[in-house]
Each structure stands twice: as C-alpha cells, then as structure tokens.
Amino acid sequence: MLIEGLNHRPLKDLADQAIKLRFNCVRLTYATHMFTRYANRTIEENFDLLDLKQAKAGLAQYNPFVLNKTIAEAYEAVVDILGASGLMVIADNHISQPRWCCSLDDGNGFFGNNNFDPQEWLQGLSLVAQRFRNKSTVVGMSLRNEIRGFMENANDWNKYITQGVTTIHNINSEVLVIVSGLNYDNDLRCLKEKPLNVGTLDNKLVFEVHLYSFSGDSESKFVKQPLNNICANIMNGFIDHAGFVMQGSNPFPLFVSEFGYDQREVNDAENRFMSCFTAHLALRDLDWALWAWQGSYYFREGQAEPGESFGVLDSNWTQVKNPNFAKKFQLLQTMLQDPNSNASFSYVIYHPQSSQCIQVSNDNKEIFLTDCSSTPTRWSHINDNTPIKMSSTGLCLKASGEGLEASLSTDCLSQQSVWSAISNSKLHLATISQGGKSLCLQIDSSNPSKVVTNSCICTDGDPNCLQDTRSQWFELVGTNTL
C-alpha cells in the first residue's frame, strides 16, 4: 500500500532518475481498500503487520517521512514529491484488495465479485477524486485496471463504468477520466454496440488498453508461428479490439497504459513482440505507460523482496537493468505528430529491432543506422510502388544489388528506386533488383549499423517459414516534429 522502492532510495532520487530517462508521468496504482478501509492505518503499522523489518528499516533510512503517515496521507505525499520533481501522475485504481493483481479467480476482477463491491468502488473513486481535486499533478484517474473474469459482461460494464466516469467528472472536471475495457483491458469492442452515454466529458474521456506477448494466448506464438503472420494478426486484433476508438466520426484518445517485457532481453518471444508492437506505437504516435518501473516489491504473494524482471531498475534499485534502455525507447518517448504544428509531414525510417533510425552522411554517400535522437534523415514517400526520397535533397533510396549497401541516387525512375511495404506485417520495405528479384532493406549481419538489401525473408505468408525476420523490419514513421 506504498509506492515500491522507498526502502532502497529517496523518492526524490527515483523521481529524478525517471525524468533523466525521459519519462514525464507515473501511473501510480492504488487499491480501493486503501481509501475505504485502511486509510487511517499508518505505513509503519502496515509494515509491522507483515513483519517486514528489513523493508521498514530501509524506509527509516531513505524516506522516514512516510512511516508515521497514514496510508492515504502517504499516497498523497508521494504524489506531491513526484509533482514537485516535474512528473505528472495518473491515479490508477488497480484492484480492490491490496494484493498482487491479476487472476481470474481473485475476486477482484468484475463488478459484483466477492471483493469488488460496486458501491465501495464508487466510494473509493470519489475519495481519491476529492483528495486530488486541487492538485494539478494528478492529470488523470483510471477507473479500473484489467477488468476480467467469468462474470464480465458488456451491460454491467457499461452501467458501472458510466457511474464511475460521472462520479469522477462531477468532482473534478479538469482531470482526464481513463476507461478500460473487458478481458484484462484487451477489448473495447463493447463500445461498438453500446457507446458510453457520457458524451465527450468536455474532451476529458480517454480509453486505455494493455498488450503483452502473452495477451490472449501463449507467447510461444511469436517463435512457433511465422513472425510476419503473427505480428500482423496481433496488430490487426489490437486495432479491431481497441484502436478503432481513435477512428470514425467520434474519435477518442487511446492510452496504452500497460505493455512491457523482460528487461534483460533473454526471452526471444517477448523480444519479438516488442519489435512488432513498438513499430505500431511509433507509427501511431501512441501515448503509453511501461510495466514496470520497480526492480522489486516489498512483499508479493507471500515473499519479501521478490524481483521484477519487467522492471526498468534492477533489484537493488541502483542501476537500469537494460543497458540499451535509453536507446530502446527514445523514438517512442518523442512527440512525433503535433496536431498544433503547421510543419509539413515527412517520414523517418525506423528499425524497431535495434530501435534506431536511418541516417544519411553529410556527403550523401553513406546510409547507416544511428540513434533516433540524432536528428534522423527525413524522407518522403507517396505510397507503395513509388520512390523514397530524401526531403532535403530529393535523392532517392536505391538498391545496388543483393548483399550490397543501399545507396542514394538521382535516378528515381528505375525499378531499384521504387519501394513498397510488403509481407503480412507490412514491415518489409522492398524493391526489385535488375534481375527481377525482390530485395528488402536489412541491417548487415556483420555490421549492424550498415543498411543493405537482401532477398526478402518470409514475406509470402508461408506457414512453414519460421525465420526471425526482424533484421528486415523497417517502419516509415510519419512526423511533423523532428
């Protein structure tokens, strides 16, 4: 019932590190019962009840101010320090009971479950909305994390979500009200048949979605099925289940409030998923929250100080677990499409596996991959079967031949200068060689900063082609800010 890690480092240090890593917001979870049942229990009493002597000693060393505060006061104090450090906060109603989330049978999944009383839930939302009504640090309130279970149904979801939305907005009309769907927050399709009857909430209504490698079924699909096919299936499903809210005559913002992977990058299925999904995040310039920041937990499922493999920080809370973290997320942390800008749109060519962008040398003789923060080269591309041109020079991207480096040319009419996004994933940029063979952009196997063209891998939908195609995945990402 306290933000993790305060037994390892001062909260201000953790907040400063988050900002240094270019985060601007914290999705700060809370349990309903923290405010409806245990609001007056102190943090010290709570740690004593769980016999967490070592963790309590850490709190006394690094953040002694929290020990004598009540659970509700401590949550508010954390918000204040995060805000003073320059971070925004989304108050996320994660669960009813203060416990690990989420299983189908934990009694916290759907309205009317043993531990999910709708009226107590509304009371909790009301208490949190009132507490932070005058605190601009809290920019959003999420109604409920990962609604799920055998009782879930669209009618009750619509009924209670409408009540929750109205409860928050009536108390604080300035805060964003963030709504999750069904099936572990993977599915908002119930809105297609019966939209929420709450209007736009003065443009404060936002929908949220989660996606992981294991969403829906086993993550082994990313290694046991053709990667282009499974990536296409996953992303088409994502659009059908959630992305549609951004489309049509009455669009709403969509917030990817959870995704993530093992930050040690030892899980091939999760790594493949991340390449697939980050390409889509960049393409759509979606806002997101990463699970998770914490390197460990005070207490989880009966164990003290278990580690979190998905955590940005290591279990000692001293180092970033993934040495490539900053590079991995740099493009995703950049506003790529500014609706208030009059600047013209162009493209950057993003390689999601390496999280790098294509750059051209000053003399226009070399094409290479580099950090996307290094002002990547901007390109124009009308549609498939047209050239990809440098915006600044008009020179065209051209294939020199199989296994050879891609080049720039004034010859924009040859078939080697005409490019299309192919394969089911649409992540292969392909052209035709002089001999009539399809060639795809690819990072060179011996020099990962070099961009070459090679025979396209698994682009024909062959169900038996299980090669890792990510070296050939490139996304044309539209931007008017870079």
C-alpha positions as CSV (number, residue, x, y, z in Angstrom):
1,M,0.0,0.0,0.0
2,L,3.0,2.2,-0.6
3,I,4.9,3.0,-3.8
4,E,7.6,0.5,-4.2
5,G,11.3,1.1,-3.6
6,L,11.3,3.6,-0.8
7,N,13.3,1.2,1.3
8,H,16.1,1.5,-1.3
9,R,16.5,5.1,-2.3
10,P,15.0,8.5,-1.5
11,L,11.8,9.1,-3.5
12,K,13.2,12.4,-4.9
13,D,16.2,10.5,-6.3
14,L,13.9,7.9,-8.0
15,A,11.8,10.7,-9.5
16,D,14.8,12.5,-10.8
17,Q,16.1,9.3,-12.4
18,A,12.7,8.7,-14.1
19,I,12.9,12.2,-15.6
20,K,16.5,11.6,-16.7
21,L,15.2,8.6,-18.6
22,R,12.7,10.9,-20.3
23,F,9.6,9.8,-18.5
24,N,7.1,12.5,-17.8
25,C,4.3,10.7,-16.0
26,V,3.8,8.0,-13.4
27,R,0.8,5.6,-13.4
28,L,0.5,5.4,-9.7
29,T,-1.6,2.4,-8.7
30,Y,-3.8,2.1,-5.6
31,A,-6.2,-0.4,-4.1
32,T,-9.8,0.7,-3.4
33,H,-9.5,-0.5,0.2
34,M,-6.5,1.8,0.8
35,F,-9.0,4.7,0.9
36,T,-12.2,2.9,2.0
37,R,-11.0,0.6,4.8
38,Y,-7.3,1.3,5.7
39,A,-7.0,5.0,5.1
40,N,-6.2,5.7,8.8
41,R,-3.6,2.9,9.2
42,T,-0.1,4.1,9.3
43,I,2.6,2.9,7.0
44,E,4.6,1.7,10.0
45,E,1.7,-0.3,11.3
46,N,1.2,-1.9,7.9
47,F,4.8,-3.0,7.6
48,D,4.7,-4.3,11.1
49,L,1.6,-6.4,10.3
50,L,3.5,-8.1,7.5
51,D,6.7,-8.4,9.6
52,L,8.7,-6.5,7.0
53,K,11.5,-5.5,9.4
54,Q,14.2,-5.1,6.8
55,A,12.0,-3.1,4.5
56,K,10.9,-0.9,7.4
57,A,14.5,-0.2,8.3
58,G,15.1,0.9,4.7
59,L,12.1,3.3,4.9
60,A,13.6,4.7,8.1
61,Q,16.9,5.3,6.3
62,Y,15.8,6.7,3.0
63,N,12.3,8.0,3.4
64,P,11.5,8.3,7.1
65,F,8.7,10.9,6.4
66,V,6.3,8.1,5.3
67,L,6.4,5.9,8.4
68,N,4.0,7.9,10.6
69,K,1.8,8.9,7.8
70,T,-1.5,7.1,7.2
71,I,-1.8,5.1,4.0
72,A,-3.9,7.8,2.4
73,E,-1.6,10.5,3.5
74,A,1.5,8.6,2.2
75,Y,-0.1,8.2,-1.2
76,E,-0.8,12.0,-1.3
77,A,2.8,12.8,-0.2
78,V,4.2,10.6,-2.9
79,V,2.1,12.5,-5.5
80,D,3.3,15.8,-4.1
81,I,7.0,14.8,-4.4
82,L,6.5,13.4,-7.9
83,G,4.8,16.6,-8.9
84,A,7.5,18.8,-7.4
85,S,10.0,16.8,-9.4
86,G,8.3,17.6,-12.6
87,L,6.3,14.4,-13.1
88,M,2.6,14.1,-13.8
89,V,0.5,11.4,-12.1
90,I,-2.3,9.1,-13.2
91,A,-4.1,7.7,-10.2
92,D,-4.9,4.1,-11.3
93,N,-7.5,2.1,-9.4
94,H,-5.6,-1.2,-9.8
95,I,-7.6,-3.6,-7.6
96,S,-9.9,-3.6,-4.6
97,Q,-7.8,-5.6,-2.1
98,P,-4.2,-4.5,-1.5
99,R,-2.6,-7.6,-3.1
100,W,-0.9,-8.8,-6.3
101,C,-3.0,-8.5,-9.4
102,C,-4.5,-10.1,-11.5
103,S,-6.0,-13.6,-11.8
104,L,-9.4,-14.8,-13.0
105,D,-10.4,-16.1,-9.6
106,D,-9.0,-13.5,-7.2
107,G,-12.5,-12.0,-6.6
108,N,-11.3,-8.5,-7.8
109,G,-12.0,-8.9,-11.5
110,F,-15.5,-7.7,-12.1
111,F,-18.4,-5.8,-10.6
112,G,-20.1,-8.0,-8.0
113,N,-17.2,-10.3,-7.4
114,N,-16.6,-11.2,-3.7
115,N,-14.0,-8.4,-3.4
116,F,-15.4,-6.0,-6.0
117,D,-18.4,-4.2,-4.5
118,P,-19.6,-1.6,-7.0
119,Q,-20.7,0.9,-4.3
120,E,-17.4,0.7,-2.4
121,W,-15.6,1.1,-5.7
122,L,-17.5,4.3,-6.4
123,Q,-16.8,5.5,-2.9
124,G,-13.1,4.9,-3.4
125,L,-13.1,6.8,-6.7
126,S,-15.0,9.6,-5.0
127,L,-12.5,9.8,-2.1
128,V,-9.5,9.9,-4.4
129,A,-11.1,12.4,-6.8
130,Q,-11.9,14.7,-3.8
131,R,-8.4,14.3,-2.3
132,F,-6.7,15.4,-5.5
133,R,-9.3,17.8,-6.9
134,N,-7.0,20.8,-6.3
135,K,-3.7,19.1,-7.2
136,S,-2.8,19.7,-10.8
137,T,-0.1,16.9,-10.6
138,V,-2.9,14.3,-10.9
139,V,-3.8,14.7,-14.6
140,G,-5.8,11.6,-14.9
141,M,-7.8,8.9,-13.0
142,S,-8.1,5.4,-14.3
143,L,-11.3,3.8,-13.3
144,R,-10.2,0.2,-13.0
145,N,-7.2,-2.0,-14.1
146,E,-7.8,-5.2,-16.1
147,I,-11.5,-5.9,-15.7
148,R,-11.8,-9.7,-16.2
149,G,-13.4,-12.9,-15.0
150,F,-16.3,-15.3,-15.6
151,M,-18.9,-12.7,-14.6
152,E,-17.8,-10.0,-17.0
153,N,-20.4,-8.8,-19.5
154,A,-20.9,-5.7,-21.6
155,N,-24.2,-4.5,-20.0
156,D,-22.9,-4.4,-16.4
157,W,-19.6,-2.9,-17.7
158,N,-21.4,-0.1,-19.4
159,K,-23.7,0.5,-16.4
160,Y,-20.9,0.8,-13.8
161,I,-18.3,2.4,-15.9
162,T,-20.8,5.2,-16.7
163,Q,-21.4,5.7,-13.0
164,G,-17.6,5.8,-12.4
165,V,-17.0,8.2,-15.1
166,T,-19.7,10.5,-13.9
167,T,-18.6,10.3,-10.3
168,I,-15.1,11.5,-11.1
169,H,-16.0,14.1,-13.6
170,N,-18.6,15.7,-11.3
171,I,-16.0,16.1,-8.6
172,N,-13.1,17.2,-10.8
173,S,-14.0,18.3,-14.3
174,E,-10.3,19.0,-15.1
175,V,-8.9,15.5,-14.7
176,L,-8.8,13.0,-17.6
177,V,-11.1,10.0,-16.9
178,I,-9.4,6.9,-18.3
179,V,-11.6,3.9,-19.1
180,S,-10.5,0.3,-19.5
181,G,-12.4,-2.4,-21.4
182,L,-13.0,-6.1,-20.9
183,N,-10.8,-9.2,-20.9
184,Y,-7.8,-7.9,-19.0
185,D,-8.1,-4.5,-20.7
186,N,-7.6,-6.0,-24.1
187,D,-11.1,-5.5,-25.5
188,L,-13.1,-2.3,-26.0
189,R,-15.4,-3.8,-28.7
190,C,-18.4,-3.5,-26.4
191,L,-18.4,0.2,-27.3
192,K,-19.2,-0.6,-30.9
193,E,-22.7,-1.8,-30.0
194,K,-23.3,0.4,-27.0
195,P,-21.2,3.5,-26.5
196,L,-20.9,5.1,-23.1
197,N,-23.7,7.6,-22.6
198,V,-21.4,10.3,-21.2
199,G,-20.6,12.5,-24.2
200,T,-17.1,13.6,-24.5
201,L,-16.8,14.8,-20.9
202,D,-15.5,18.1,-22.2
203,N,-12.8,16.2,-24.0
204,K,-11.7,14.6,-20.8
205,L,-12.6,11.0,-21.7
206,V,-9.8,8.6,-22.6
207,F,-9.8,4.9,-23.3
208,E,-7.0,2.6,-22.3
209,V,-5.6,-0.8,-23.5
210,H,-3.0,-3.3,-22.4
211,L,-0.9,-5.6,-24.6
212,Y,1.7,-8.2,-23.9
213,S,3.3,-11.0,-25.7
214,F,1.1,-13.4,-23.7
215,S,-2.1,-11.4,-24.2
216,G,-4.9,-13.8,-25.4
217,D,-2.8,-16.9,-25.6
218,S,0.7,-18.2,-25.0
219,E,3.6,-16.0,-26.0
220,S,5.2,-19.0,-27.8
221,K,3.2,-18.0,-30.8
222,F,6.0,-15.5,-31.6
223,V,8.5,-18.3,-32.1
224,K,6.3,-21.2,-33.2
225,Q,4.4,-19.3,-35.9
226,P,5.7,-17.2,-38.9
227,L,6.7,-13.9,-37.3
228,N,5.3,-11.7,-40.1
229,N,1.9,-13.5,-39.8
230,I,1.7,-13.4,-36.1
231,C,2.7,-9.8,-35.9
232,A,0.1,-8.9,-38.4
233,N,-2.6,-10.9,-36.6
234,I,-1.7,-9.3,-33.3
235,M,-1.8,-5.8,-34.6
236,N,-4.9,-6.3,-36.6
237,G,-6.5,-7.6,-33.5
238,F,-5.3,-4.7,-31.5
239,I,-6.8,-2.3,-34.0
240,D,-10.1,-4.2,-34.0
241,H,-10.3,-4.6,-30.3
242,A,-9.1,-1.1,-29.2
243,G,-7.5,1.0,-31.9
244,F,-10.9,1.7,-33.5
245,V,-11.8,4.2,-30.8
246,M,-9.4,6.7,-32.5
247,Q,-11.2,6.4,-35.8
248,G,-14.6,7.3,-37.2
249,S,-16.8,10.4,-36.8
250,N,-16.5,10.4,-33.0
251,P,-12.9,9.5,-32.1
252,F,-11.4,9.3,-28.6
253,P,-7.8,9.2,-27.4
254,L,-6.3,5.8,-26.7
255,F,-3.7,5.3,-24.0
256,V,-1.6,2.1,-23.9
257,S,-1.5,2.0,-20.2
258,E,0.5,-1.2,-19.9
259,F,2.9,-3.1,-22.1
260,G,6.4,-4.5,-21.4
261,Y,8.8,-7.3,-21.5
262,D,11.7,-8.9,-19.6
263,Q,14.2,-6.0,-19.5
264,R,17.1,-8.5,-19.5
265,E,16.0,-9.3,-23.1
266,V,16.5,-13.0,-22.5
267,N,13.1,-14.1,-23.8
268,D,13.0,-14.4,-27.5
269,A,9.2,-14.4,-27.8
270,E,8.9,-11.2,-25.8
271,N,11.7,-9.5,-27.7
272,R,9.9,-10.3,-31.0
273,F,6.7,-9.0,-29.6
274,M,8.4,-5.7,-28.6
275,S,9.7,-5.2,-32.1
276,C,6.3,-5.8,-33.6
277,F,4.4,-3.6,-31.1
278,T,6.9,-0.7,-30.9
279,A,6.7,-0.3,-34.6
280,H,3.0,0.2,-34.2
281,L,3.4,2.6,-31.3
282,A,5.8,4.7,-33.3
283,L,3.6,4.6,-36.4
284,R,0.5,5.8,-34.5
285,D,2.5,8.0,-32.0
286,L,0.5,6.5,-29.2
287,D,1.0,7.6,-25.6
288,W,1.9,4.7,-23.3
289,A,3.0,3.6,-19.8
290,L,5.6,0.8,-19.4
291,W,5.2,-2.0,-17.0
292,A,7.1,-1.6,-14.8
293,W,9.5,0.8,-13.0
294,Q,10.0,-1.2,-9.9
295,G,13.0,-3.5,-9.6
296,S,11.5,-5.4,-6.7
297,Y,8.5,-5.4,-4.3
298,Y,8.2,-5.0,-0.5
299,F,6.0,-8.1,-0.5
300,R,4.4,-10.2,-3.2
301,E,2.4,-13.4,-2.9
302,G,3.9,-14.3,0.4
303,Q,7.5,-13.4,-0.4
304,A,9.5,-10.5,0.8
305,E,11.6,-8.5,-1.7
306,P,11.0,-10.6,-4.9
307,G,12.5,-9.1,-8.0
308,E,10.6,-7.9,-11.1
309,S,12.1,-9.0,-14.4
310,F,10.0,-6.5,-16.3
311,G,11.2,-3.6,-14.1
312,V,13.3,-0.8,-15.5
313,L,15.5,-0.8,-12.4
314,D,17.5,-3.8,-11.1
315,S,16.5,-5.5,-7.8
316,N,18.9,-3.2,-5.8
317,W,17.2,-0.1,-7.4
318,T,20.6,1.3,-8.2
319,Q,21.0,0.5,-12.0
320,V,18.9,0.5,-15.1
321,K,18.6,-3.2,-15.8
322,N,18.8,-2.9,-19.6
323,P,21.9,-1.1,-20.7
324,N,20.2,-0.2,-24.0
325,F,17.1,1.2,-22.3
326,A,17.5,4.8,-23.3
327,K,18.1,3.9,-27.0
328,K,15.3,1.4,-26.9
329,F,12.6,3.9,-26.1
330,Q,14.0,7.2,-27.4
331,L,11.7,7.5,-30.5
332,L,8.7,6.3,-28.6
333,Q,9.3,9.0,-26.0
334,T,9.3,11.7,-28.6
335,M,6.1,13.5,-29.7
336,L,6.1,12.7,-33.4
337,Q,2.8,14.2,-34.5
338,D,1.9,17.6,-33.2
339,P,-1.7,18.5,-34.1
340,N,-1.0,22.1,-33.3
341,S,2.0,22.4,-35.6
342,N,1.9,23.8,-39.2
343,A,5.1,22.0,-40.1
344,S,4.9,19.6,-43.1
345,F,4.9,15.9,-42.5
346,S,7.7,13.6,-43.6
347,Y,9.0,10.2,-42.6
348,V,11.8,8.8,-40.6
349,I,12.8,5.2,-41.3
350,Y,12.7,3.3,-38.0
351,H,14.2,-0.1,-37.4
352,P,12.3,-1.5,-34.4
353,Q,14.6,-4.4,-33.5
354,S,17.5,-2.0,-32.9
355,S,15.3,1.0,-32.0
356,Q,17.4,3.0,-34.4
357,C,16.7,5.2,-37.4
358,I,18.3,5.5,-40.9
359,Q,20.6,8.4,-41.3
360,V,22.5,9.7,-44.3
361,S,26.0,11.1,-44.1
362,N,26.6,14.8,-44.8
363,D,28.2,14.0,-48.2
364,N,25.1,11.8,-49.1
365,K,27.5,8.8,-49.7
366,E,26.6,6.6,-46.7
367,I,23.4,5.3,-45.3
368,F,23.5,3.9,-41.8
369,L,21.6,3.3,-38.6
370,T,22.0,5.6,-35.6
371,D,20.2,6.7,-32.5
372,C,16.8,8.3,-33.4
373,S,17.7,11.2,-31.1
374,S,20.5,12.2,-33.6
375,T,18.1,14.1,-36.0
376,P,17.3,11.2,-38.3
377,T,17.1,11.9,-42.0
378,R,13.6,12.8,-43.2
379,W,12.0,11.2,-46.2
380,S,9.0,11.5,-48.5
381,H,7.1,8.5,-49.8
382,I,3.7,8.9,-51.6
383,N,2.6,5.3,-51.4
384,D,3.6,1.8,-52.5
385,N,5.5,1.5,-55.8
386,T,6.9,5.0,-55.5
387,P,10.4,6.3,-54.6
388,I,11.5,7.0,-51.1
389,K,13.2,10.5,-51.4
390,M,15.3,12.5,-49.0
391,S,13.2,15.5,-48.1
392,S,16.3,17.8,-48.1
393,T,17.9,16.8,-51.4
394,G,15.3,14.9,-53.4
395,L,17.8,12.0,-53.8
396,C,16.2,8.6,-53.9
397,L,16.9,5.5,-51.9
398,K,18.2,2.8,-54.3
399,A,19.1,-0.9,-54.1
400,S,22.6,-1.6,-55.6
401,G,22.1,-5.3,-55.5
402,E,21.8,-8.3,-53.2
403,G,24.1,-8.1,-50.2
404,L,25.2,-4.6,-51.2
405,E,24.8,-1.3,-49.3
406,A,21.7,0.7,-50.1
407,S,22.6,4.0,-51.8
408,L,21.3,7.4,-52.9
409,S,20.7,8.2,-56.5
410,T,19.3,10.9,-58.8
411,D,17.8,8.0,-60.7
412,C,14.3,7.9,-59.2
413,L,12.6,6.2,-62.1
414,S,14.4,2.8,-62.1
415,Q,12.7,-0.2,-60.6
416,Q,15.5,-0.3,-58.0
417,S,14.3,3.1,-56.6
418,V,10.7,2.1,-56.2
419,W,9.7,0.8,-52.8
420,S,6.7,-0.9,-51.2
421,A,5.8,-2.2,-47.8
422,I,5.3,-5.9,-48.2
423,S,4.5,-9.1,-46.2
424,N,1.6,-9.5,-43.9
425,S,3.3,-7.3,-41.3
426,K,3.9,-4.5,-43.8
427,L,7.3,-4.1,-42.1
428,H,9.5,-5.0,-45.1
429,L,10.5,-2.2,-47.4
430,A,11.0,-4.0,-50.8
431,T,12.2,-3.1,-54.3
432,I,13.1,-5.1,-57.4
433,S,16.6,-6.0,-58.5
434,Q,17.8,-5.6,-62.1
435,G,17.2,-9.3,-62.4
436,G,13.6,-9.0,-61.3
437,K,14.2,-10.4,-57.7
438,S,12.5,-8.9,-54.7
439,L,15.1,-7.3,-52.3
440,C,14.4,-5.9,-48.9
441,L,16.2,-3.4,-46.7
442,Q,18.1,-5.2,-44.0
443,I,20.7,-4.5,-41.3
444,D,24.0,-6.1,-42.3
445,S,24.8,-9.2,-40.2
446,S,28.5,-8.3,-39.8
447,N,28.0,-4.6,-39.2
448,P,24.7,-3.7,-37.6
449,S,24.9,0.0,-38.4
450,K,25.1,-0.7,-42.1
451,V,21.9,-0.9,-44.3
452,V,22.0,-3.3,-47.2
453,T,19.4,-5.0,-49.4
454,N,19.0,-8.8,-49.4
455,S,16.5,-11.4,-50.5
456,C,13.3,-10.8,-48.6
457,I,12.7,-13.3,-45.7
458,C,9.3,-15.0,-45.2
459,T,7.3,-12.3,-47.0
460,D,5.0,-14.6,-48.9
461,G,3.0,-15.8,-45.9
462,D,4.5,-19.3,-46.0
463,P,3.2,-21.1,-42.8
464,N,6.4,-23.1,-42.5
465,C,8.8,-20.1,-42.6
466,L,9.9,-19.6,-39.0
467,Q,13.0,-17.4,-39.5
468,D,13.4,-14.3,-37.4
469,T,12.6,-11.5,-39.9
470,R,13.3,-8.5,-37.6
471,S,16.6,-7.6,-39.3
472,Q,14.4,-6.6,-42.3
473,W,11.7,-4.8,-40.4
474,F,11.6,-1.0,-41.1
475,E,8.7,1.3,-40.5
476,L,8.1,4.6,-42.2
477,V,7.0,6.7,-39.3
478,G,5.3,10.0,-40.1
479,T,6.3,13.1,-38.2
480,N,6.0,16.9,-38.2
481,T,8.3,17.5,-35.2
482,L,11.7,16.0,-36.0
